[in-house]
Amino acid sequence: MNSSGIFNVSELNMIRDAHLAWCVTNNVDPKSAFGEEAAAYLLQAFRAGCSSEDEMIVSLDRHIRERASAVQLGSAAIPSSGDTVTE
């Protein structure tokens, strides 16, 4: 990425390849909401200094594990901003 924050073609290809590899490994549709979230995280991982597909995938896997560890089965659902409240 250059100083103006623009990715070059090889960087975009590396991020795309990491995304597709991660999606295949985890049986995730790359165009699904979860797949798009993974792509966004990979962009952040690259900006944070991950310089290879493997580093980005390891970082994404770590992020997913940490996020999942905060979930407790049987807990009440957390409403999202799109939910409507009915009483």
Secondary structure, DSSP 8 states (H G I E B T S, - for coil): --TTS---HHHHHHHHHHHHHHHHHTT--TTSHHHHHHHHHHHHHHHTT--SHHHHHHHHHHHHHHHHHT--TT------TT-----
